[in-house]
Amino acid sequence: MTHYWRQITVMVVGALFMILIAWFFIGNAKKDTEAFNITEALRTAAISNKDDSARIQPGTFYLDQANFEKEFEQTIKKQPFYAKKTVKVTFNYLKEADNKGIKGIRAYVESDGSIDEATCILSTPEGG
């Protein structure tokens, strides 16, 4: 009789261990997907708001910052994870040495006390 209880105990502990591991991996996959979505939204908004009319120097990325920030915030608020939450978005811009173009953008998305961030490095070919 004792032999059966050991087998049942080992099976229950094994099942609990497998459930715990699955829960951990599902949580990590969800967090990775959220980070990927923020990064892709940042890249998409940056490319769609590139200001080609202001380009006077090859290799420099000019950005319409007001439209970029507005579009990025709208995109983030449409995503399922942030749809029903209060979201605050802040930006840091890495400027060129002459302070005219932008080399990179870092966006911070704050909701429910947690801060997610995304970084986008902007580069254009030197030839145009």
Sine and cosine of phi, psi and omega as CSV:
sin_phi,cos_phi,sin_psi,cos_psi,sin_omega,cos_omega
0.00,0.00,-0.64,0.77,0.00,-1.00
-0.90,0.43,-0.52,0.85,-0.01,-1.00
-0.88,0.47,-0.63,0.77,0.01,-1.00
-0.92,0.38,-0.62,0.78,0.01,-1.00
-0.90,0.43,-0.60,0.80,0.06,-1.00
-0.90,0.44,-0.70,0.71,0.01,-1.00
-0.89,0.46,-0.68,0.73,0.02,-1.00
-0.91,0.42,-0.66,0.75,0.02,-1.00
-0.89,0.45,-0.70,0.71,0.02,-1.00
-0.89,0.45,-0.65,0.76,0.01,-1.00
-0.92,0.39,-0.66,0.75,0.00,-1.00
-0.92,0.39,-0.71,0.70,0.03,-1.00
-0.89,0.45,-0.66,0.75,0.04,-1.00
-0.89,0.45,-0.67,0.75,0.02,-1.00
-0.91,0.42,-0.68,0.73,0.04,-1.00
-0.89,0.46,-0.65,0.76,0.03,-1.00
-0.90,0.44,-0.67,0.74,0.02,-1.00
-0.92,0.40,-0.63,0.78,0.05,-1.00
-0.90,0.44,-0.67,0.75,0.03,-1.00
-0.89,0.46,-0.69,0.72,0.02,-1.00
-0.91,0.42,-0.68,0.73,0.02,-1.00
-0.89,0.46,-0.67,0.74,0.02,-1.00
-0.87,0.48,-0.67,0.74,0.03,-1.00
-0.88,0.47,-0.74,0.67,-0.03,-1.00
-0.93,0.36,-0.59,0.81,0.05,-1.00
-0.91,0.41,-0.66,0.75,0.06,-1.00
-0.88,0.47,-0.68,0.74,0.03,-1.00
-0.91,0.40,-0.65,0.76,0.02,-1.00
-0.90,0.44,-0.63,0.78,0.02,-1.00
-0.90,0.43,-0.70,0.72,-0.01,-1.00
-0.91,0.41,-0.65,0.76,0.04,-1.00
-0.90,0.44,-0.64,0.77,0.03,-1.00
-0.91,0.42,-0.66,0.76,0.03,-1.00
-0.88,0.47,-0.71,0.70,0.00,-1.00
-0.90,0.44,-0.66,0.75,0.03,-1.00
-0.89,0.45,-0.67,0.74,0.00,-1.00
-0.90,0.44,-0.63,0.77,0.03,-1.00
-0.91,0.42,-0.70,0.71,0.00,-1.00
-0.89,0.46,-0.69,0.72,0.01,-1.00
-0.92,0.40,-0.61,0.79,0.06,-1.00
-0.90,0.44,-0.62,0.78,0.03,-1.00
-0.90,0.43,-0.73,0.68,0.01,-1.00
-0.89,0.45,-0.71,0.71,-0.02,-1.00
-0.89,0.46,-0.70,0.71,0.00,-1.00
-0.91,0.42,-0.61,0.79,0.00,-1.00
-0.91,0.41,-0.72,0.69,-0.02,-1.00
-0.92,0.40,-0.64,0.77,-0.04,-1.00
-0.96,0.28,-0.28,0.96,0.01,-1.00
-0.93,-0.36,0.39,0.92,0.08,-1.00
-0.93,0.37,0.73,-0.69,-0.05,-1.00
-0.99,-0.15,1.00,-0.02,-0.01,-1.00
-0.96,0.29,-0.41,0.91,-0.03,-1.00
-0.95,0.33,-0.37,0.93,-0.03,-1.00
-1.00,-0.04,-0.05,1.00,-0.09,-1.00
-0.96,0.27,0.91,-0.41,0.06,-1.00
-0.87,-0.49,-0.21,0.98,-0.05,-1.00
-0.83,-0.56,0.83,-0.55,-0.02,-1.00
-0.88,0.47,0.62,-0.79,0.05,-1.00
1.00,0.08,0.05,1.00,-0.02,-1.00
-0.96,-0.29,0.69,-0.73,-0.02,-1.00
-0.98,-0.20,0.89,-0.46,0.05,-1.00
-0.97,-0.23,0.63,-0.77,-0.11,-0.99
-0.76,-0.65,0.70,-0.72,0.14,-0.99
-0.99,0.14,1.00,-0.03,-0.19,-0.98
-0.89,0.45,-0.64,0.77,-0.05,-1.00
-0.89,0.45,-0.74,0.67,0.02,-1.00
-0.93,0.37,-0.59,0.80,0.02,-1.00
-0.87,0.50,-0.77,0.64,-0.03,-1.00
-0.89,0.45,-0.65,0.76,0.01,-1.00
-0.90,0.44,-0.73,0.69,-0.02,-1.00
-0.91,0.42,-0.66,0.75,0.00,-1.00
-0.90,0.44,-0.70,0.71,0.01,-1.00
-0.89,0.45,-0.64,0.77,0.03,-1.00
-0.90,0.43,-0.65,0.76,0.01,-1.00
-0.91,0.42,-0.69,0.73,-0.01,-1.00
-0.90,0.44,-0.68,0.73,-0.05,-1.00
-0.93,0.36,-0.31,0.95,0.05,-1.00
-1.00,0.10,-0.28,0.96,-0.03,-1.00
-0.95,0.32,0.60,-0.80,-0.10,-0.99
-0.84,0.55,-0.59,0.81,-0.05,-1.00
-0.92,0.39,-0.56,0.83,-0.06,-1.00
-0.97,-0.26,0.03,1.00,-0.14,-0.99
-0.87,0.49,-0.62,0.78,-0.08,-1.00
-0.95,-0.30,0.29,0.96,-0.05,-1.00
-0.90,-0.43,0.35,-0.93,0.14,-0.99
-0.99,0.14,0.84,-0.55,-0.10,-0.99
-0.88,-0.48,0.72,-0.69,0.10,-1.00
-0.86,-0.51,0.81,-0.59,-0.04,-1.00
-0.89,-0.45,0.75,-0.66,0.10,-1.00
-0.80,-0.60,0.44,-0.90,-0.08,-1.00
-0.80,-0.60,0.56,-0.83,0.21,-0.98
-0.84,-0.55,0.74,-0.67,-0.01,-1.00
-0.93,-0.38,0.74,-0.68,0.12,-0.99
-1.00,-0.08,0.94,-0.34,-0.10,-1.00
-1.00,0.05,0.36,-0.93,0.14,-0.99
-0.93,0.37,0.21,-0.98,-0.01,-1.00
-0.88,0.47,-0.57,0.82,-0.01,-1.00
-1.00,0.07,0.05,1.00,0.06,-1.00
0.91,0.41,0.37,0.93,0.00,-1.00
-0.97,-0.23,-0.71,0.70,-0.03,-1.00
-0.98,-0.21,0.01,-1.00,-0.02,-1.00
-0.84,-0.54,0.73,-0.68,0.05,-1.00
-1.00,-0.06,-0.56,0.83,-0.05,-1.00
-0.34,-0.94,0.30,-0.95,0.00,-1.00
-0.72,-0.69,0.69,-0.72,0.15,-0.99
-0.85,-0.53,0.80,-0.60,0.00,-1.00
-0.92,-0.39,0.69,-0.72,0.07,-1.00
-0.92,-0.39,0.83,-0.56,0.01,-1.00
-0.92,-0.38,0.91,-0.41,-0.04,-1.00
-0.95,-0.32,0.80,-0.60,0.06,-1.00
-0.47,-0.88,0.72,-0.69,0.02,-1.00
0.80,0.60,0.61,0.79,0.06,-1.00
0.99,0.12,-0.11,0.99,0.04,-1.00
-0.96,-0.28,0.56,-0.83,-0.02,-1.00
-0.88,-0.47,0.85,-0.53,0.11,-0.99
-0.96,-0.30,0.57,-0.82,-0.01,-1.00
-0.74,-0.67,0.42,-0.91,0.05,-1.00
-0.63,-0.78,0.57,-0.82,0.00,-1.00
-0.82,-0.58,0.64,-0.77,0.03,-1.00
-0.72,-0.69,0.86,-0.51,0.06,-1.00
-1.00,-0.07,0.81,-0.58,-0.06,-1.00
-0.97,-0.25,0.81,-0.59,0.06,-1.00
-0.61,-0.79,0.53,-0.85,0.06,-1.00
-0.78,-0.63,0.43,-0.90,0.02,-1.00
-0.88,0.47,0.58,-0.81,0.00,-1.00
-0.90,0.43,-0.46,0.89,-0.05,-1.00
-0.98,0.19,-0.08,1.00,0.00,-1.00
0.59,-0.81,0.00,0.00,0.00,0.00
